[in-house]
Amino acid sequence: VCGGNQSFHATKTDGTLWGWGENSSGNLGINNRTTMSSPTQVPGTTWSDVSIADGSMGLALKTDGTLWAWGWNGGGYLGQNNTVHYSSPVQVGSGTDWSKIHAGYGHVLAIKTDGTAWGIGSNTRGNLGQNTGTTYLSSPVQIGSDTTWSDVFAHYEHTSLIKKS
């Protein structure tokens, strides 16, 4: 189970993903903007992990290693290289090598199977590790060149990464 500000998501052992709660930004990923008081299935199957940011956007991994996002996209947070809001999941790029995800406040962080870390979205405090000031990044960009990252955490306006030992 993963909760945002006023919405929640949960994956089941059968690979389905469910959302409920506030949905004005399409943040439940259920193809509409209607608030739901009971769990409603997000389209698709084979979901393996989910992370919700501040109740307005979500992202999830599928078992095939693809990365998906939905909800509010005002700063390009969903990795689509635009600022269009999506009420159903859209794939981020074409990669099939994503292994860890975490959504923060307006930014997304992920790790690929090769141990590289990636960021998307708000960089207001340098939280994407690009040394580019406050530039928003609307498509995934690698954080440094290290290949030994094992976990990632997106917080309010900062990032934490764990290296493999």
C-alpha positions as CSV (number, residue, x, y, z in Angstrom):
1,V,0.0,0.0,0.0
2,C,1.2,3.5,-0.9
3,G,-0.5,6.7,0.2
4,G,-0.3,10.2,-0.9
5,N,-1.9,13.3,0.5
6,Q,-5.5,12.2,0.0
7,S,-5.3,9.1,-2.2
8,F,-4.0,5.6,-1.9
9,H,-2.8,2.7,-4.1
10,A,-2.2,-1.0,-3.5
11,T,-0.9,-3.8,-5.6
12,K,-2.3,-7.3,-5.2
13,T,-0.4,-10.6,-5.5
14,D,-2.2,-11.2,-8.9
15,G,-0.4,-8.1,-10.3
16,T,-3.4,-5.8,-10.3
17,L,-3.1,-2.2,-9.0
18,W,-5.9,-0.5,-7.2
19,G,-6.5,3.2,-6.2
20,W,-9.0,5.2,-4.2
21,G,-9.5,8.6,-2.7
22,E,-9.2,12.1,-4.1
23,N,-8.7,12.1,-7.9
24,S,-9.1,15.7,-9.2
25,S,-5.7,15.5,-11.1
26,G,-6.3,12.0,-12.4
27,N,-3.9,10.9,-9.7
28,L,-5.6,7.5,-9.3
29,G,-4.8,6.5,-12.8
30,I,-8.3,5.1,-13.4
31,N,-9.1,7.0,-16.7
32,N,-11.2,9.7,-15.0
33,R,-11.0,12.4,-12.4
34,T,-13.8,11.1,-10.1
35,T,-13.0,10.7,-6.4
36,M,-13.5,7.1,-5.4
37,S,-14.5,6.0,-1.9
38,S,-13.6,2.3,-2.6
39,P,-10.7,0.6,-4.3
40,T,-10.9,0.8,-8.2
41,Q,-8.6,-1.1,-10.5
42,V,-6.0,0.8,-12.4
43,P,-5.9,-0.4,-16.1
44,G,-3.5,-3.2,-16.8
45,T,-1.9,-6.1,-15.0
46,T,1.5,-7.3,-14.0
47,W,2.1,-4.3,-11.7
48,S,4.9,-4.9,-9.2
49,D,5.5,-1.7,-7.3
50,V,3.8,1.7,-6.9
51,S,4.8,5.1,-5.4
52,I,2.6,8.2,-5.0
53,A,3.8,11.7,-4.8
54,D,2.0,14.3,-2.7
55,G,-1.4,12.9,-3.7
56,S,-1.3,14.4,-7.2
57,M,0.8,11.9,-9.3
58,G,1.7,8.3,-9.3
59,L,4.2,6.0,-10.9
60,A,4.5,2.2,-11.0
61,L,6.7,-0.6,-12.3
62,K,5.5,-3.6,-14.2
63,T,7.1,-7.0,-13.9
64,D,8.6,-6.5,-17.4
65,G,10.7,-3.6,-16.1
66,T,8.7,-0.8,-17.7
67,L,8.0,2.4,-15.8
68,W,4.5,4.1,-15.9
69,A,3.2,7.4,-14.6
70,W,-0.1,9.3,-14.3
71,G,-1.7,12.4,-12.7
72,W,-0.7,16.0,-12.4
73,N,2.2,16.9,-14.8
74,G,2.6,20.7,-14.4
75,G,6.4,20.6,-14.3
76,G,6.9,17.6,-16.6
77,Y,7.0,15.3,-13.6
78,L,5.7,12.3,-15.5
79,G,8.6,11.9,-17.9
80,Q,6.6,12.5,-21.1
81,N,8.6,15.5,-22.2
82,N,5.5,17.7,-21.9
83,T,3.2,19.1,-19.2
84,V,0.0,17.3,-20.2
85,H,-2.0,15.7,-17.3
86,Y,-2.8,12.0,-17.6
87,S,-5.7,10.2,-15.9
88,S,-4.4,6.8,-16.9
89,P,-1.0,5.3,-16.9
90,V,1.5,6.3,-19.7
91,Q,4.8,4.6,-20.2
92,V,7.9,6.6,-19.4
93,G,10.2,6.1,-22.3
94,S,10.7,2.6,-23.8
95,G,13.1,1.1,-21.3
96,T,12.5,-2.3,-19.7
97,D,15.3,-2.1,-17.2
98,W,13.7,-0.1,-14.3
99,S,14.0,-1.8,-10.9
100,K,13.3,0.8,-8.1
101,I,11.1,3.9,-8.0
102,H,10.1,6.6,-5.5
103,A,8.0,9.7,-6.0
104,G,8.7,12.8,-4.1
105,Y,7.1,16.3,-4.0
106,G,7.0,17.1,-7.8
107,H,9.9,14.8,-8.7
108,V,10.5,11.1,-9.4
109,L,13.5,9.0,-8.8
110,A,14.3,5.6,-10.2
111,I,17.1,3.0,-10.4
112,K,17.8,0.8,-13.4
113,T,18.9,-2.8,-13.2
114,D,22.5,-1.6,-14.2
115,G,22.6,0.4,-10.8
116,T,22.3,3.8,-12.4
117,A,20.0,6.4,-10.8
118,W,17.6,8.7,-12.7
119,G,15.5,11.7,-12.0
120,I,12.5,13.5,-13.5
121,G,10.6,16.7,-12.7
122,S,11.2,19.5,-10.2
123,N,14.7,20.5,-9.5
124,T,13.9,23.5,-7.4
125,R,16.5,22.7,-4.8
126,G,18.9,20.7,-6.9
127,N,17.1,17.5,-5.9
128,L,17.8,15.8,-9.3
129,G,21.5,16.0,-8.8
130,Q,22.2,17.8,-12.2
131,N,23.9,20.9,-11.0
132,T,21.6,22.9,-13.3
133,G,20.0,25.2,-10.8
134,T,16.2,25.1,-10.7
135,T,15.6,23.7,-14.2
136,Y,12.7,21.3,-14.4
137,L,13.5,18.1,-16.4
138,S,10.5,16.5,-18.2
139,S,12.2,13.3,-19.3
140,P,14.5,11.0,-17.3
141,V,18.0,12.2,-16.8
142,Q,20.8,10.1,-15.2
143,I,22.2,11.3,-11.9
144,G,26.0,11.2,-12.0
145,S,27.8,8.2,-13.5
146,D,27.8,5.8,-10.6
147,T,26.5,2.2,-11.2
148,T,26.3,1.0,-7.6
149,W,22.9,2.4,-6.4
150,S,20.6,0.0,-4.7
151,D,17.7,2.1,-3.4
152,V,16.3,5.6,-3.9
153,F,14.1,7.9,-1.8
154,A,12.5,11.1,-3.1
155,H,11.6,13.5,-0.3
156,Y,10.0,16.9,-0.2
157,E,12.8,18.8,-2.0
158,H,15.8,16.5,-1.7
159,T,16.9,13.0,-2.6
160,S,18.6,10.1,-0.8
161,L,20.3,7.2,-2.5
162,I,21.8,4.1,-1.0
163,K,24.9,2.4,-2.6
164,K,25.5,-1.3,-2.7
165,S,28.2,-2.4,-0.2
